[in-house]
């Protein structure tokens, strides 16, 4: 919403909001932006709705077309010239390929700028000299920022950590990530209202959900309805917990940064409660159906780092920490007692992983679960 507002305020005379009902690759017609619906754009006297006819201006490369054959020819020349060391000719062939791609996407070369295409960032001299001396430039930034989720990913699969946190290869957005984001957003808003002295009820919570909810991330209307119903039950569970909770919420989505032997760790604590005796309890919301036993919670990296962050800010560890499983299939608050020895044992494990990462050690020690991995198509273990 904030980003949309900032964009809209840049308009000087007129503002056009555009959305395609159909686009290449989508499975069904899409709805207009939630921001258009919130201003009742179809009945708003300040808004003019313009139905634009379908218009395509593309020069697609068809199989065996002259343009397609020419592109294949210059791709072959790039390989030949590169292997022969004729790099200037290879670059000239690359320019032609770029021009063909411009024709494919826009149908003309009116905006193609050769000088802009050739504007590159050469390798720094010190890295080039290291290559000449047989020394590879470092893959991992020595000032890398770590997180609990990253450490847990390394424990599951070092190669997955490498692809995600070192090479930063993007992955497709998943609908259940959106659900988790919406859950956290609503819980945060309700908690902040309570911290300010208000007493929001379930109707207020559902109103917040309707504002936050984005139906466009789901593959079908059926899936969206199922997830929305699940979200309603999560709100019911949370509100029921609040009615019987004797403790005071003092922080929500509180950011932190701590250092372990110079390595920086950051994150956000979903919720920090204070008991009537002045002790702290760390609560992390979980929307999935996977839960941890109390024994595993005591060894959990995320919980341990959150406890360290509380200690750094308040001078003492929380007395308890754990997960609130808000998924209707679980609906449970599971806490464990926190001890200095238990946290230090987990932190010791974290230090070892940080050392391995900085040493660029991504060797797999245990067989990972590759079935649902986003990187299995490019994994070097194949």
C-alpha positions as CSV (number, residue, x, y, z in Angstrom):
1,X,0.0,0.0,0.0
2,X,2.8,2.4,0.9
3,X,4.6,1.7,-2.4
4,X,1.4,2.3,-4.4
5,X,0.9,5.6,-2.6
6,X,4.4,6.8,-3.3
7,X,4.1,5.9,-6.9
8,X,0.7,7.7,-7.2
9,X,2.0,10.9,-5.7
10,X,4.5,11.2,-8.6
11,X,1.8,11.9,-11.1
12,X,1.7,15.5,-12.2
13,X,-1.4,15.8,-14.4
14,X,-3.1,12.4,-14.8
15,X,-2.6,9.0,-13.3
16,X,-3.1,5.8,-15.3
17,X,-3.5,2.5,-13.4
18,X,-3.3,-0.4,-15.9
19,X,-3.8,-4.1,-15.5
20,X,-4.0,-7.0,-18.1
21,X,-6.9,-9.4,-17.8
22,X,-4.9,-12.0,-19.7
23,X,-1.1,-12.2,-20.2
24,X,1.3,-14.8,-21.5
25,X,1.6,-17.8,-19.1
26,X,-1.3,-17.0,-16.7
27,X,-3.8,-19.8,-16.0
28,X,-6.9,-17.7,-15.7
29,X,-8.1,-14.1,-16.0
30,X,-6.8,-11.8,-13.2
31,X,-8.6,-9.4,-11.0
32,X,-7.7,-5.7,-10.8
33,X,-5.4,-4.5,-8.0
34,X,-6.8,-4.5,-4.5
35,X,-6.1,-0.8,-4.4
36,X,-8.5,-0.2,-7.4
37,X,-11.2,-2.2,-5.7
38,X,-10.8,-0.3,-2.4
39,X,-11.6,3.0,-4.2
40,X,-14.6,1.5,-6.0
41,X,-13.0,2.4,-9.3
42,X,-16.0,1.3,-11.5
43,X,-18.4,3.7,-9.6
44,X,-16.0,6.4,-8.6
45,X,-16.7,9.7,-10.3
46,X,-13.1,10.7,-10.1
47,X,-12.0,7.6,-12.1
48,X,-12.5,7.0,-15.8
49,X,-12.4,3.3,-16.8
50,X,-11.0,2.7,-20.2
51,X,-11.4,-0.6,-21.9
52,X,-8.3,-1.1,-24.2
53,X,-8.5,-3.6,-27.1
54,X,-5.9,-6.4,-27.3
55,X,-2.8,-5.1,-29.0
56,X,0.4,-7.1,-29.7
57,X,3.4,-5.6,-31.4
58,X,6.0,-8.4,-31.3
59,X,8.2,-9.9,-33.8
60,X,8.3,-13.6,-32.6
61,X,11.0,-15.9,-33.9
62,X,9.3,-18.8,-35.5
63,X,11.0,-22.1,-36.0
64,X,13.2,-22.1,-39.2
65,X,12.5,-18.4,-39.9
66,X,15.2,-16.3,-41.5
67,X,15.7,-14.3,-38.2
68,X,15.9,-17.5,-36.2
69,X,18.5,-19.0,-38.5
70,X,20.5,-15.8,-38.4
71,X,20.5,-15.8,-34.6
72,X,21.6,-19.4,-34.5
73,X,24.4,-18.5,-36.9
74,X,25.8,-15.7,-34.8
75,X,25.6,-17.8,-31.6
76,X,27.8,-20.3,-33.4
77,X,30.2,-17.6,-34.5
78,X,30.5,-16.3,-30.9
79,X,31.7,-19.8,-29.8
80,X,34.1,-20.1,-32.7
81,X,35.6,-16.6,-32.3
82,X,35.9,-17.0,-28.6
83,X,37.7,-20.3,-29.0
84,X,40.0,-18.8,-31.6
85,X,40.8,-15.8,-29.4
86,X,39.2,-13.3,-31.9
87,X,37.4,-11.5,-29.1
88,X,36.5,-8.4,-31.0
89,X,34.7,-10.4,-33.6
90,X,33.0,-12.4,-30.8
91,X,31.7,-9.1,-29.2
92,X,30.5,-7.9,-32.6
93,X,28.5,-11.1,-33.0
94,X,27.0,-10.6,-29.5
95,X,25.8,-7.2,-30.5
96,X,24.0,-8.7,-33.5
97,X,22.4,-11.3,-31.2
98,X,21.2,-8.5,-28.9
99,X,19.7,-6.7,-31.8
100,X,17.8,-9.8,-32.9
101,X,16.5,-10.2,-29.3
102,X,15.4,-6.6,-29.4
103,X,13.5,-7.3,-32.6
104,X,11.9,-10.3,-31.0
105,X,10.7,-8.4,-27.9
106,X,9.8,-5.0,-29.4
107,X,9.5,-5.4,-33.2
108,X,12.0,-2.6,-34.0
109,X,15.4,-1.2,-33.0
110,X,14.3,2.3,-32.2
111,X,15.4,2.2,-28.6
112,X,18.4,-0.1,-28.9
113,X,21.5,1.6,-27.7
114,X,24.8,-0.1,-28.7
115,X,26.9,2.0,-26.4
116,X,24.6,1.1,-23.4
117,X,24.8,-2.6,-24.3
118,X,28.6,-2.4,-24.4
119,X,28.8,-0.6,-21.1
120,X,30.2,-3.2,-18.8
121,X,31.9,-3.5,-15.4
122,X,35.4,-5.0,-15.8
123,X,36.8,-7.3,-13.2
124,X,38.7,-5.4,-10.5
125,X,42.4,-5.4,-11.0
126,X,43.2,-7.2,-7.8
127,X,40.8,-10.0,-8.6
128,X,42.3,-10.3,-12.1
129,X,45.8,-10.5,-10.8
130,X,44.7,-13.2,-8.3
131,X,43.4,-15.2,-11.3
132,X,46.7,-14.8,-13.1
133,X,48.5,-16.0,-10.0
134,X,46.2,-19.0,-9.8
135,X,44.2,-17.7,-6.8
136,X,40.5,-17.7,-7.2
137,X,38.6,-14.7,-5.9
138,X,36.6,-15.4,-2.7
139,X,33.1,-16.7,-3.2
140,X,31.8,-15.7,0.2
141,X,31.8,-12.1,1.4
142,X,33.8,-12.0,4.7
143,X,31.2,-9.5,6.0
144,X,28.3,-11.7,5.1
145,X,25.1,-11.2,7.2
146,X,23.8,-14.4,8.7
147,X,20.4,-15.4,9.8
148,X,18.8,-18.3,11.7
149,X,16.9,-19.5,8.6
150,X,20.2,-19.5,6.7
151,X,22.0,-21.6,9.4
152,X,19.1,-24.1,9.4
153,X,19.2,-24.3,5.6
154,X,23.0,-25.1,5.8
155,X,22.3,-27.8,8.3
156,X,19.7,-29.3,5.9
157,X,21.9,-28.9,2.8
158,X,25.1,-26.8,2.4
159,X,24.6,-26.6,-1.3
160,X,21.1,-25.2,-1.0
161,X,22.6,-22.5,1.3
162,X,25.2,-21.8,-1.3
163,X,22.7,-21.3,-4.1
164,X,20.3,-19.2,-1.9
165,X,22.6,-17.1,0.3
166,X,25.9,-17.0,-1.5
167,X,24.9,-17.0,-5.2
168,X,21.5,-15.5,-4.4
169,X,19.7,-17.5,-7.1
170,X,16.0,-16.5,-7.0
171,X,13.2,-19.0,-6.5
172,X,9.4,-18.8,-7.4
173,X,7.1,-17.3,-4.8
174,X,4.9,-19.9,-3.1
175,X,1.4,-19.3,-1.9
176,X,2.0,-20.7,1.6
177,X,4.7,-18.0,2.0
178,X,2.0,-15.4,1.3
179,X,-0.2,-17.0,3.9
180,X,2.5,-16.8,6.5
181,X,3.2,-13.2,5.6
182,X,-0.5,-12.3,6.0
183,X,-0.8,-14.1,9.4
184,X,2.2,-12.3,10.8
185,X,0.9,-8.9,9.5
186,X,-2.5,-9.3,11.2
187,X,-1.1,-10.7,14.4
188,X,1.4,-7.8,14.5
189,X,-1.4,-5.2,14.0
190,X,-3.7,-6.6,16.6
191,X,-0.8,-6.9,19.1
192,X,0.2,-3.3,18.6
193,X,-3.4,-2.1,19.2
194,X,-3.4,-4.1,22.5
195,X,0.0,-2.6,23.5
196,X,-1.6,0.9,22.9
197,X,-4.4,0.1,25.3
198,X,-7.1,-0.9,22.8
199,X,-9.1,-4.1,22.9
200,X,-9.6,-5.4,19.4
201,X,-12.2,-8.1,18.9
202,X,-12.5,-10.8,16.3
203,X,-14.4,-8.6,13.9
204,X,-11.6,-6.1,13.9
205,X,-9.1,-8.9,13.3
206,X,-11.1,-10.1,10.3
207,X,-11.3,-6.6,8.9
208,X,-7.5,-6.4,9.1
209,X,-7.3,-9.7,7.3
210,X,-9.5,-8.4,4.4
211,X,-7.2,-5.4,4.0
212,X,-4.1,-7.6,4.0
213,X,-5.3,-10.6,2.0
214,X,-4.1,-10.9,-1.5
215,X,-6.1,-13.4,-3.5
216,X,-4.0,-13.1,-6.7
217,X,-1.1,-15.3,-5.4
218,X,-3.2,-18.5,-5.5
219,X,-3.5,-20.7,-8.6
220,X,-7.3,-21.1,-8.3
221,X,-10.3,-19.6,-6.6
222,X,-10.8,-22.9,-4.7
223,X,-7.3,-22.8,-3.2
224,X,-7.8,-19.2,-2.3
225,X,-11.1,-19.9,-0.4
226,X,-9.5,-22.9,1.4
227,X,-6.5,-20.8,2.6
228,X,-8.8,-17.9,3.6
229,X,-11.0,-20.3,5.7
230,X,-7.8,-21.6,7.3
231,X,-6.7,-18.1,8.1
232,X,-10.0,-17.3,9.8
233,X,-9.5,-20.3,12.1
234,X,-6.0,-19.1,12.9
235,X,-7.5,-15.8,14.0
236,X,-10.0,-17.6,16.2
237,X,-7.3,-19.6,17.9
238,X,-5.1,-16.5,18.4
239,X,-7.9,-14.4,19.9
240,X,-8.9,-17.3,22.2
241,X,-5.3,-17.5,23.4
242,X,-5.2,-13.8,24.1
243,X,-8.3,-13.9,26.2
244,X,-6.6,-16.4,28.6
245,X,-3.0,-15.0,28.4
246,X,-1.9,-13.5,31.8
247,X,1.2,-12.0,30.3
248,X,1.9,-8.7,28.6
249,X,3.1,-8.4,25.0
250,X,6.0,-5.9,25.0
251,X,7.4,-6.3,21.5
252,X,6.2,-7.6,18.1
253,X,8.3,-8.0,15.0
254,X,11.2,-6.5,16.8
255,X,14.4,-6.4,14.7
256,X,17.7,-7.3,16.2
257,X,21.4,-7.6,15.3
258,X,24.0,-9.5,17.3
259,X,27.5,-10.7,16.7
260,X,29.1,-14.1,17.3
261,X,32.9,-13.9,17.0
262,X,32.5,-11.0,14.6
263,X,29.8,-12.7,12.4
264,X,26.7,-10.6,12.1
265,X,23.3,-12.1,12.7
266,X,20.0,-10.4,12.2
267,X,16.3,-11.2,12.3
268,X,12.9,-10.3,13.7
269,X,11.3,-11.8,16.9
270,X,7.6,-12.3,16.2
271,X,6.6,-11.7,19.8
272,X,8.1,-11.1,23.2
273,X,5.8,-11.4,26.3
274,X,6.6,-10.3,29.9
275,X,5.2,-12.2,32.8
276,X,3.7,-10.6,36.0
277,X,7.1,-11.5,37.6
278,X,9.0,-9.5,35.0
279,X,10.4,-12.5,33.1
280,X,10.4,-12.8,29.3
281,X,8.9,-15.4,27.0
282,X,9.8,-15.6,23.3
283,X,7.1,-16.7,20.9
284,X,7.6,-17.5,17.2
285,X,4.5,-18.0,15.1
286,X,4.3,-21.0,12.8
287,X,1.6,-21.5,10.1
288,X,2.7,-24.9,8.7
289,X,1.7,-28.3,9.8
290,X,5.3,-29.4,10.8
291,X,6.0,-29.1,14.5
292,X,9.0,-29.6,16.7
293,X,9.2,-31.8,19.8
294,X,10.2,-30.0,23.0
295,X,13.6,-31.7,22.8
296,X,14.2,-30.3,19.3
297,X,13.0,-26.9,20.3
298,X,15.8,-26.8,22.9
299,X,18.2,-27.4,20.0
300,X,16.6,-25.0,17.5
301,X,18.9,-22.4,16.0
302,X,16.2,-19.8,15.6
303,X,15.1,-20.1,19.2
304,X,18.6,-19.9,20.6
305,X,19.5,-16.8,18.6
306,X,16.3,-15.1,19.6
307,X,17.2,-15.8,23.3
308,X,20.7,-14.4,22.7
309,X,19.1,-11.2,21.2
310,X,16.8,-10.8,24.3
311,X,19.7,-11.2,26.6
312,X,21.8,-8.6,24.7
313,X,18.9,-6.1,24.9
314,X,17.5,-6.8,28.4
315,X,20.5,-8.2,30.2
316,X,19.0,-11.7,30.8
317,X,17.7,-14.7,28.9
318,X,14.0,-15.3,28.6
319,X,12.7,-18.0,31.0
320,X,10.8,-19.7,28.2
321,X,10.7,-19.8,24.4
322,X,9.0,-21.7,21.7
323,X,6.5,-21.9,18.8
324,X,2.8,-21.0,18.6
325,X,1.4,-23.3,16.0
326,X,-1.6,-21.4,14.6
327,X,-2.5,-23.9,11.9
328,X,-5.9,-25.4,12.6
329,X,-4.4,-28.9,12.4
330,X,-2.2,-28.1,15.4
331,X,-3.4,-25.0,17.3
332,X,-1.0,-25.2,20.2
333,X,1.5,-23.1,22.1
334,X,4.6,-25.2,22.8
335,X,7.2,-23.7,25.1
336,X,10.4,-25.0,26.6
337,X,12.5,-23.7,29.6
338,X,15.6,-21.8,28.6
339,X,19.0,-22.3,30.2
340,X,22.4,-20.7,29.7
341,X,23.9,-24.1,29.0
342,X,21.3,-25.1,26.4
343,X,21.6,-21.8,24.4
344,X,25.4,-21.9,24.5
345,X,25.4,-25.5,23.1
346,X,23.3,-24.4,20.1
347,X,25.4,-21.3,19.6
348,X,28.5,-23.4,19.5
349,X,27.0,-25.4,16.7
350,X,26.2,-22.1,14.9
351,X,29.8,-20.9,15.2
352,X,31.0,-24.1,13.6
353,X,28.7,-23.6,10.6
354,X,29.8,-20.0,10.2
355,X,33.4,-21.1,10.1
356,X,32.6,-23.7,7.4
357,X,30.7,-21.1,5.3
358,X,33.6,-18.6,5.5
359,X,35.9,-21.4,4.5
360,X,33.6,-22.0,1.5
361,X,33.0,-25.6,2.7
362,X,29.7,-26.6,1.1
363,X,30.4,-30.4,1.1
364,X,27.3,-32.5,2.0
365,X,27.9,-34.7,5.0
366,X,24.4,-36.2,5.2
367,X,22.0,-37.1,2.4
368,X,19.6,-34.2,2.0
369,X,15.9,-34.3,1.0
370,X,16.0,-33.1,-2.6
371,X,12.5,-33.9,-3.6
372,X,11.0,-30.5,-3.2
373,X,14.2,-28.4,-3.6
374,X,13.9,-25.4,-5.9
375,X,17.5,-25.9,-7.0
376,X,17.4,-29.6,-7.9
377,X,17.4,-28.8,-11.6
378,X,20.8,-27.1,-11.4
379,X,22.4,-28.9,-8.4
380,X,26.0,-29.9,-9.0
381,X,25.4,-33.2,-7.2
382,X,23.3,-34.5,-10.1
